[in-house]
Amino acid sequence: MRRFEDEQGRTWTASVAERPGVDYKGRYYFVAVPEDGDESAAVHLDDVRWNSRGTAERTLRTMSLGELRRRLRWARERAEASIPGA
């Protein structure tokens, strides 16, 4: 897990979630949760995937702030686009 601030100063935690199933390739994916505890505002990128939790966590630890913000922005845009009438 890694804490960071978005462009508006809101603190988020980037972490990894696991997709259950028998296919282990790309099982782990990017998730960002706002620090204020609003789990319903969590966003994810299913296409940013890793084969192991260790690789995913290492990638998050070494990712630049700019890359974290970019992935958060993409995840938020996709989440908003999936809301009917948005």
C-alpha positions in Angstrom: 0.0 0.0 0.0 1.1 3.5 -0.6 -0.4 6.9 0.4 -0.3 9.8 -1.9 -2.2 13.1 -2.6 -4.1 13.8 -5.8 -3.9 17.2 -7.5 -6.6 18.6 -5.2 -4.7 17.6 -2.1 -7.0 14.6 -1.2 -5.1 11.7 0.3 -5.5 8.3 -1.3 -4.1 4.8 -0.6 -3.0 2.9 -3.6 -3.2 -0.8 -3.1 -3.7 -4.2 -4.8 -6.8 -6.3 -5.0 -7.1 -9.9 -6.0 -9.5 -11.2 -8.6 -10.6 -14.7 -7.5 -10.5 -17.6 -10.0 -8.4 -20.4 -11.3 -6.4 -18.1 -13.8 -3.4 -16.7 -11.9 -2.1 -14.6 -14.8 -2.9 -11.0 -14.0 -4.8 -11.9 -10.9 -3.8 -8.7 -9.0 -5.0 -5.2 -10.0 -4.7 -1.5 -9.0 -7.1 -0.1 -6.4 -7.2 3.4 -4.9 -9.2 4.3 -1.8 -9.6 7.8 -0.4 -8.2 8.2 3.1 -11.4 9.7 4.4 -12.7 6.2 4.7 -15.4 6.4 2.0 -15.1 2.9 0.6 -17.8 3.6 -1.9 -15.4 6.2 -3.5 -12.8 3.5 -4.1 -11.7 3.2 -7.8 -9.9 0.5 -9.6 -8.1 -0.3 -12.9 -8.7 -3.9 -14.0 -6.3 -3.5 -16.9 -3.4 -2.6 -14.7 -2.6 -6.1 -13.5 0.2 -8.1 -12.0 0.8 -11.9 -11.7 1.9 -11.8 -8.0 1.1 -9.7 -5.0 4.8 -9.1 -4.4 5.4 -7.7 -7.9 2.3 -5.5 -7.5 3.4 -4.1 -4.2 6.9 -3.5 -5.4 5.6 -1.7 -8.4 3.4 0.6 -6.2 6.3 1.3 -3.9 8.5 2.4 -6.8 5.9 4.2 -8.9 6.4 8.0 -9.2 3.8 10.4 -7.8 3.0 11.5 -11.3 2.2 7.9 -12.4 0.1 7.3 -9.3 -1.9 10.4 -10.0 -2.3 9.5 -13.7 -3.6 6.0 -12.8 -6.0 7.5 -10.2 -7.3 10.0 -12.8 -7.9 7.2 -15.3 -9.7 5.1 -12.7 -11.9 8.0 -11.6 -12.7 8.8 -15.3 -13.7 5.2 -16.0 -15.8 5.0 -12.8 -17.6 8.2 -13.7 -18.2 7.0 -17.3 -19.8 3.7 -16.0 -22.4 5.6 -14.0 -25.7 5.8 -16.0 -26.6 9.3 -16.9 -23.2 10.7 -16.0 
